[in-house]
Amino acid sequence: MADREEDEELQMALRMSLQGSPPAQPEPKRSKPPQSPAAESPEAEARRKQRELMAAAAEKRLRAAASPGPFSVAPSSPPPPQPEPAPVEPAPAPEAAREETAEPELEPTGVHMEEAKEPEVEEEVEEEEEGEELPPDVAEKLWAMVFGGGVSKAILAQWSNQGISSDPETTMGLVQHEGGPCGVLATVQAYVLKYLLFFSDDLSNPEVSNPLYTLGQRRFSQSSFVAGDDFSSLTDDRKTRALVHAMVEILFLCGTGRRAVVASMARVNHGKNDAVLEGLSVESAMDLHKVLRISTFTSRKDAFDILLANIPLFESRLGAMLFLISALLSRGLEYIQADRDDPSQPLVTAPFGHASQEIVNLLLCGEAVPNVFDGKMDLGGGMSLKGIPNNVEVGFLTLLESLNLCKVGQYLKCPKWPIWVVGSESHYTVLFALNPNVQEENELEERESRIRRAFDAQDQSGGGGFISVEGFRQVLRDTDINFPSDKLEDLCNAGIIVWSEFWQALLQLDKRAGGMKDPTGLMGKKQFTIFHFNGIAKSVLNGNASVGGSVPIQRPRLCKLDVTVPPRWNQDEYLADVVSSSTSGSKDDSILSLAPPVQTSQHAPLVDCIRTRWPRAVCSWAGDMPSIV
């Protein structure tokens, strides 16, 4: 009689678990244990534990249905970021605690799941572990946001055949195939390098991606790899954990530090994805709706564990697309559209399917802003352009700045770690140093950065490098610069002040008056080593291919560059000082001892990118020149 009563209670719990929104009733009761375990027969004990298993699954589904999902409507403006918890092991939330206490009951001893009388419960538990379905309307919005309405099969093929993985040839680098998703790959690569180079001893700690932890553990010391630049010593486990930490950090950055959404696939758990991925095509929002499963995490440890368990899926051919979707959903689709200047355009650009600057910025700063300058640019009339809102962990440089097509702000040029994504017209690569000291500035370098920020704050030309007279006077007040009246009148005579003319005037103005001229001549120089990694692996048509020539393959390549930055006067004056000191026969060789030896500078487009960060830099390398395409 007691067994029948318990069966009726169990059936009620199961019916409630299958409803879309449970009624306001008390939680389902668990089966009552017998009064005396010694008097319970083995068969009765097995039946009791089986009922407890199914009741626990029903209760878990009830709680999941009652909690808000990742697709709830966002408020009109993003909530302000909340401070991260202190870098200690967090106590589980009440709900999480209840789930953890129920976990042992999900592994009954001596009970085989195939003997269960309710096979549909097994399916419900499996679906719960995989996450929620992507609602059809959200799938439509997501697809239109990423690919637009008329995406070609060639672009879809690029994004459907790119995993986040390395191979033995790249050692520490991710392989990129035929462009397209390289913006995602290069940005993830930059974060992977952060953990490999500067947190290699902490990779077993799931909390290492917490900003408060990294703030406390931040090391301004040379990476351990500097001895021989030996990246081949990296084990697969360290590379995998660095990749997972990078993914966790990016997703929580997109989720304002409070949540991470992980996109996976139906019936794909713990690496069992080959059968599902074979022959699978994702060519529409409906395809996305059918295969995608979404899980939301507020704990970095939980997100780390699930990503680590499912890393084979992200290494598979759909990995880059799944990670981009995870980042977009972590931010929230409505917030993404609010970040952008023109939300009508797809994030994957036509006609070649490249990741837009908005995608790269989302992964760098957590917001899908379209510009690379600092903060917002007010255009008047209530209109403004959005740039990078605050400091970033890894930065960004671009060839387009050397062509005067944009202006990268100090947030991206001077990240917390000496790692930069490098953009060209059609590709993204990575530049990094092993020693954070390359970012350190002397007194006059810091002053130049301060003046440049003040100038850029008044620049309403979209990065054109000129400001109004009124804005110029504000710059002088903010930076304590005192030009002689005749020089000030000369600069303001044209009605606008161009940065290059302003800078030349500062080079002639004494440091004591707020200028950059150092009467001591002790400005010194910089010499350092930097590395460039291009992960592209693609076919390149040989010029003789039309007459039967071979088709060489471009492979991922790591290039080491030696960089020398001359003192902070202009190059002509620097060379003139060297020549003057050399021909005068003077016994005082202080200028020569401080100045770098005159060397022939090797040139490549990458050097132009480097010079946007370190003006006048002279670069050299061994072997083929580094490629940013």
VOFITI-863821 format. One record per residue (C-alpha): chain; x, y, z; residue number from 1. Coordinates in steps of 0.2 Angstrom, whole numbers. Example, Ala and Ser with C-alpha at 12.3 -4.5 7.8 and 13.67 -1.06 7.14 Angstrom:
<sites>
A	62	-22	39	1
A	68	-5	36	2
</sites>
This chain:
<sites>
A	0	0	0	1
A	14	12	4	2
A	23	8	-12	3
A	7	12	-22	4
A	6	29	-13	5
A	24	33	-17	6
A	21	28	-35	7
A	7	40	-36	8
A	17	54	-29	9
A	31	51	-41	10
A	19	51	-56	11
A	13	68	-50	12
A	31	75	-49	13
A	34	68	-67	14
A	19	76	-74	15
A	23	93	-66	16
A	41	92	-73	17
A	34	90	-91	18
A	24	106	-90	19
A	30	122	-98	20
A	27	133	-82	21
A	24	123	-66	22
A	9	129	-55	23
A	12	137	-38	24
A	13	121	-28	25
A	25	114	-15	26
A	40	106	-22	27
A	38	87	-26	28
A	41	76	-12	29
A	55	63	-12	30
A	51	45	-8	31
A	52	42	11	32
A	66	30	16	33
A	61	15	25	34
A	61	16	44	35
A	74	2	46	36
A	86	0	32	37
A	91	-17	39	38
A	73	-24	36	39
A	73	-18	18	40
A	75	-32	5	41
A	88	-29	-9	42
A	74	-28	-22	43
A	64	-15	-12	44
A	80	-5	-9	45
A	83	-5	-28	46
A	66	1	-32	47
A	67	15	-19	48
A	83	22	-26	49
A	76	21	-43	50
A	61	31	-38	51
A	72	44	-29	52
A	82	45	-45	53
A	67	50	-56	54
A	60	61	-43	55
A	77	71	-41	56
A	77	73	-60	57
A	59	79	-60	58
A	63	92	-46	59
A	79	98	-55	60
A	68	101	-71	61
A	55	111	-61	62
A	69	122	-54	63
A	76	125	-71	64
A	59	129	-78	65
A	56	142	-64	66
A	73	151	-67	67
A	75	164	-80	68
A	84	158	-96	69
A	97	167	-107	70
A	84	173	-119	71
A	74	185	-107	72
A	71	202	-114	73
A	85	214	-110	74
A	81	231	-102	75
A	82	247	-112	76
A	100	250	-107	77
A	114	237	-101	78
A	115	235	-82	79
A	131	243	-75	80
A	145	230	-72	81
A	145	223	-55	82
A	161	220	-45	83
A	169	203	-46	84
A	169	192	-31	85
A	186	191	-21	86
A	198	179	-28	87
A	193	165	-16	88
A	183	149	-19	89
A	165	155	-19	90
A	152	147	-9	91
A	138	139	-19	92
A	122	148	-21	93
A	107	140	-12	94
A	100	133	-29	95
A	117	126	-33	96
A	119	119	-16	97
A	103	109	-18	98
A	109	102	-34	99
A	125	97	-27	100
A	117	88	-13	101
A	106	79	-25	102
A	120	73	-36	103
A	125	57	-26	104
A	107	51	-28	105
A	109	51	-47	106
A	121	37	-46	107
A	112	23	-37	108
A	122	7	-33	109
A	116	-9	-41	110
A	102	0	-52	111
A	104	-1	-71	112
A	96	14	-80	113
A	90	2	-94	114
A	78	-6	-81	115
A	69	10	-78	116
A	50	9	-81	117
A	50	27	-87	118
A	62	28	-102	119
A	56	46	-106	120
A	64	52	-90	121
A	81	47	-96	122
A	78	58	-112	123
A	73	73	-101	124
A	89	71	-90	125
A	100	70	-106	126
A	92	86	-113	127
A	94	95	-97	128
A	113	92	-97	129
A	114	98	-115	130
A	106	115	-112	131
A	91	124	-119	132
A	85	125	-137	133
A	88	141	-146	134
A	70	148	-148	135
A	66	150	-167	136
A	64	169	-166	137
A	80	171	-157	138
A	88	160	-170	139
A	81	171	-184	140
A	88	187	-176	141
A	105	179	-172	142
A	107	173	-190	143
A	102	189	-198	144
A	114	198	-186	145
A	128	188	-191	146
A	126	183	-209	147
A	112	195	-215	148
A	99	190	-228	149
A	109	184	-244	150
A	124	175	-237	151
A	134	165	-250	152
A	138	147	-248	153
A	156	151	-249	154
A	155	162	-234	155
A	145	149	-225	156
A	158	136	-229	157
A	172	147	-222	158
A	163	148	-205	159
A	157	130	-205	160
A	174	123	-207	161
A	185	132	-194	162
A	189	125	-178	163
A	198	133	-163	164
A	213	121	-163	165
A	232	120	-166	166
A	243	107	-174	167
A	261	101	-171	168
A	268	114	-183	169
A	261	129	-174	170
A	267	123	-157	171
A	258	138	-148	172
A	247	145	-161	173
A	229	142	-168	174
A	228	137	-186	175
A	217	148	-198	176
A	210	141	-214	177
A	206	152	-229	178
A	202	169	-220	179
A	185	172	-215	180
A	184	168	-196	181
A	202	174	-193	182
A	196	189	-183	183
A	189	177	-170	184
A	204	165	-171	185
A	217	179	-169	186
A	208	187	-154	187
A	206	170	-145	188
A	225	167	-149	189
A	230	184	-141	190
A	221	178	-125	191
A	229	161	-126	192
A	246	169	-126	193
A	242	179	-111	194
A	239	163	-101	195
A	254	153	-109	196
A	266	167	-106	197
A	261	176	-90	198
A	250	163	-80	199
A	258	147	-85	200
A	259	141	-67	201
A	241	145	-63	202
A	232	136	-77	203
A	225	123	-65	204
A	215	136	-56	205
A	198	139	-64	206
A	198	157	-56	207
A	213	163	-64	208
A	202	172	-77	209
A	194	182	-64	210
A	200	201	-66	211
A	203	202	-47	212
A	214	187	-47	213
A	224	193	-62	214
A	226	210	-53	215
A	233	202	-38	216
A	244	190	-47	217
A	249	202	-61	218
A	268	200	-65	219
A	278	213	-73	220
A	292	201	-77	221
A	299	192	-92	222
A	291	177	-97	223
A	299	160	-93	224
A	300	157	-112	225
A	312	170	-115	226
A	327	158	-113	227
A	329	152	-130	228
A	311	157	-136	229
A	307	138	-134	230
A	288	136	-137	231
A	290	118	-141	232
A	291	114	-123	233
A	272	117	-121	234
A	262	102	-117	235
A	245	98	-125	236
A	237	100	-107	237
A	244	117	-104	238
A	239	123	-122	239
A	221	116	-119	240
A	219	124	-102	241
A	226	141	-108	242
A	213	140	-122	243
A	199	136	-110	244
A	204	150	-99	245
A	204	162	-114	246
A	187	157	-119	247
A	180	159	-101	248
A	188	176	-99	249
A	181	182	-116	250
A	163	176	-113	251
A	162	183	-95	252
A	169	199	-102	253
A	155	200	-115	254
A	143	195	-100	255
A	149	211	-90	256
A	158	199	-78	257
A	142	191	-72	258
A	137	177	-84	259
A	144	167	-99	260
A	133	158	-112	261
A	140	143	-120	262
A	133	137	-136	263
A	135	118	-140	264
A	126	105	-150	265
A	112	93	-147	266
A	117	76	-142	267
A	135	82	-142	268
A	143	79	-125	269
A	161	76	-119	270
A	169	74	-136	271
A	156	63	-144	272
A	153	74	-159	273
A	160	65	-174	274
A	144	56	-179	275
A	133	72	-176	276
A	145	83	-186	277
A	147	71	-201	278
A	137	78	-215	279
A	129	91	-204	280
A	126	108	-213	281
A	121	124	-205	282
A	114	135	-219	283
A	99	144	-211	284
A	92	150	-195	285
A	81	134	-194	286
A	97	123	-195	287
A	104	133	-181	288
A	88	131	-171	289
A	88	112	-173	290
A	106	109	-168	291
A	110	123	-155	292
A	109	121	-137	293
A	112	135	-124	294
A	119	134	-107	295
A	121	149	-95	296
A	134	150	-81	297
A	137	163	-67	298
A	151	153	-60	299
A	168	154	-69	300
A	172	136	-62	301
A	157	129	-69	302
A	160	137	-86	303
A	178	131	-86	304
A	173	114	-82	305
A	160	113	-96	306
A	171	121	-109	307
A	185	109	-104	308
A	174	94	-106	309
A	167	100	-123	310
A	184	106	-130	311
A	183	93	-144	312
A	167	101	-150	313
A	176	119	-151	314
A	191	111	-160	315
A	179	103	-173	316
A	175	112	-189	317
A	160	122	-181	318
A	171	128	-167	319
A	174	146	-172	320
A	155	149	-176	321
A	150	141	-160	322
A	161	152	-150	323
A	156	168	-159	324
A	138	163	-155	325
A	142	161	-137	326
A	150	178	-136	327
A	135	186	-144	328
A	123	178	-133	329
A	134	181	-118	330
A	132	200	-122	331
A	114	199	-127	332
A	107	202	-144	333
A	98	218	-140	334
A	114	225	-132	335
A	124	220	-147	336
A	113	230	-158	337
A	113	245	-146	338
A	133	244	-147	339
A	133	246	-166	340
A	133	262	-176	341
A	123	253	-190	342
A	114	237	-184	343
A	107	234	-201	344
A	123	227	-208	345
A	128	209	-204	346
A	143	206	-193	347
A	151	195	-206	348
A	156	207	-220	349
A	153	204	-238	350
A	159	199	-251	351
A	173	189	-242	352
A	165	184	-226	353
A	178	193	-214	354
A	174	196	-196	355
A	170	214	-194	356
A	179	226	-182	357
A	163	225	-171	358
A	166	206	-169	359
A	185	209	-164	360
A	180	223	-152	361
A	167	213	-144	362
A	180	200	-140	363
A	193	213	-135	364
A	182	224	-124	365
A	166	215	-121	366
A	156	228	-132	367
A	152	227	-151	368
A	157	245	-154	369
A	163	248	-172	370
A	177	260	-169	371
A	195	259	-162	372
A	197	276	-154	373
A	195	279	-135	374
A	177	282	-128	375
A	164	291	-138	376
A	165	305	-151	377
A	151	318	-150	378
A	146	323	-167	379
A	133	336	-161	380
A	114	336	-162	381
A	113	321	-150	382
A	123	310	-162	383
A	139	301	-157	384
A	151	287	-162	385
A	156	273	-150	386
A	174	268	-147	387
A	183	257	-134	388
A	175	261	-117	389
A	190	257	-105	390
A	207	248	-103	391
A	209	231	-111	392
A	219	215	-107	393
A	226	213	-125	394
A	226	227	-138	395
A	225	230	-156	396
A	235	238	-170	397
A	231	241	-188	398
A	239	244	-205	399
A	224	256	-208	400
A	231	269	-196	401
A	247	270	-205	402
A	237	274	-220	403
A	228	288	-210	404
A	211	279	-212	405
A	208	277	-193	406
A	215	282	-177	407
A	218	268	-163	408
A	216	275	-146	409
A	228	273	-131	410
A	216	259	-123	411
A	220	247	-138	412
A	238	253	-141	413
A	243	251	-122	414
A	234	235	-116	415
A	238	227	-99	416
A	248	214	-107	417
A	261	216	-122	418
A	250	207	-134	419
A	241	214	-149	420
A	229	208	-163	421
A	235	216	-179	422
A	223	220	-193	423
A	227	222	-211	424
A	214	226	-225	425
A	209	207	-226	426
A	217	197	-211	427
A	220	197	-193	428
A	237	191	-185	429
A	245	193	-168	430
A	260	203	-161	431
A	267	199	-144	432
A	282	202	-133	433
A	289	191	-119	434
A	293	205	-108	435
A	280	217	-101	436
A	294	231	-100	437
A	291	235	-118	438
A	276	244	-112	439
A	285	255	-99	440
A	287	273	-103	441
A	300	286	-97	442
A	295	303	-91	443
A	294	311	-108	444
A	285	296	-116	445
A	272	297	-103	446
A	270	315	-106	447
A	268	312	-125	448
A	254	300	-122	449
A	245	312	-110	450
A	246	326	-123	451
A	240	314	-137	452
A	225	309	-127	453
A	221	327	-123	454
A	222	331	-142	455
A	212	316	-147	456
A	198	321	-134	457
A	196	337	-144	458
A	197	329	-161	459
A	180	329	-169	460
A	186	324	-187	461
A	184	305	-185	462
A	203	303	-182	463
A	209	315	-195	464
A	221	323	-183	465
A	216	341	-182	466
A	206	351	-169	467
A	198	368	-168	468
A	207	383	-160	469
A	195	382	-145	470
A	199	364	-143	471
A	218	368	-144	472
A	217	380	-130	473
A	208	367	-119	474
A	223	355	-123	475
A	235	368	-118	476
A	226	370	-101	477
A	224	352	-98	478
A	243	348	-101	479
A	251	364	-94	480
A	259	369	-111	481
A	265	387	-112	482
A	270	392	-129	483
A	277	409	-132	484
A	264	421	-139	485
A	271	423	-156	486
A	272	404	-158	487
A	254	402	-151	488
A	248	415	-164	489
A	257	406	-178	490
A	249	389	-173	491
A	231	396	-172	492
A	233	407	-188	493
A	225	394	-199	494
A	209	391	-188	495
A	213	373	-186	496
A	228	364	-177	497
A	235	349	-186	498
A	243	336	-174	499
A	259	335	-185	500
A	262	354	-184	501
A	258	354	-165	502
A	270	340	-162	503
A	284	348	-172	504
A	282	364	-161	505
A	282	353	-145	506
A	299	346	-150	507
A	306	363	-151	508
A	298	369	-134	509
A	308	366	-119	510
A	302	352	-107	511
A	301	365	-93	512
A	288	374	-103	513
A	278	358	-106	514
A	287	354	-122	515
A	297	338	-127	516
A	314	346	-129	517
A	326	339	-117	518
A	341	350	-114	519
A	351	336	-106	520
A	350	325	-121	521
A	348	310	-110	522
A	332	303	-118	523
A	340	286	-122	524
A	333	273	-133	525
A	324	256	-133	526
A	329	239	-139	527
A	318	224	-137	528
A	312	208	-146	529
A	295	205	-152	530
A	286	191	-160	531
A	273	190	-174	532
A	262	175	-177	533
A	252	172	-193	534
A	241	157	-191	535
A	234	156	-209	536
A	236	139	-218	537
A	230	141	-236	538
A	234	138	-254	539
A	242	152	-263	540
A	242	152	-282	541
A	260	153	-289	542
A	263	166	-303	543
A	268	152	-314	544
A	252	141	-310	545
A	244	146	-327	546
A	259	137	-336	547
A	259	122	-325	548
A	269	129	-310	549
A	267	122	-293	550
A	254	128	-280	551
A	264	132	-264	552
A	255	131	-247	553
A	256	145	-235	554
A	259	138	-217	555
A	257	146	-200	556
A	273	155	-196	557
A	281	163	-180	558
A	293	177	-184	559
A	305	185	-172	560
A	309	204	-174	561
A	323	214	-166	562
A	316	232	-163	563
A	326	248	-159	564
A	317	264	-155	565
A	328	280	-157	566
A	327	294	-144	567
A	312	305	-145	568
A	318	319	-156	569
A	314	318	-174	570
A	324	307	-186	571
A	332	321	-195	572
A	339	329	-179	573
A	344	312	-173	574
A	355	308	-188	575
A	361	326	-189	576
A	367	324	-171	577
A	376	308	-175	578
A	385	315	-190	579
A	389	331	-181	580
A	397	322	-166	581
A	406	310	-178	582
A	414	324	-188	583
A	418	336	-175	584
A	432	326	-167	585
A	424	330	-150	586
A	430	320	-135	587
A	412	320	-128	588
A	404	305	-136	589
A	389	305	-125	590
A	377	307	-140	591
A	385	292	-148	592
A	384	282	-133	593
A	366	285	-130	594
A	361	284	-149	595
A	358	267	-157	596
A	370	262	-171	597
A	363	268	-188	598
A	357	252	-196	599
A	348	248	-212	600
A	329	246	-208	601
A	320	231	-215	602
A	303	235	-221	603
A	286	226	-222	604
A	268	231	-219	605
A	270	224	-201	606
A	283	238	-198	607
A	271	251	-202	608
A	259	244	-189	609
A	273	243	-176	610
A	277	261	-179	611
A	259	266	-175	612
A	264	260	-157	613
A	282	265	-157	614
A	285	279	-169	615
A	302	278	-178	616
A	305	260	-174	617
A	318	251	-184	618
A	315	233	-186	619
A	325	218	-192	620
A	322	199	-194	621
A	330	183	-201	622
A	323	174	-216	623
A	307	179	-225	624
A	298	195	-220	625
A	283	193	-209	626
A	266	193	-217	627
A	250	201	-211	628
A	240	194	-225	629
</sites>
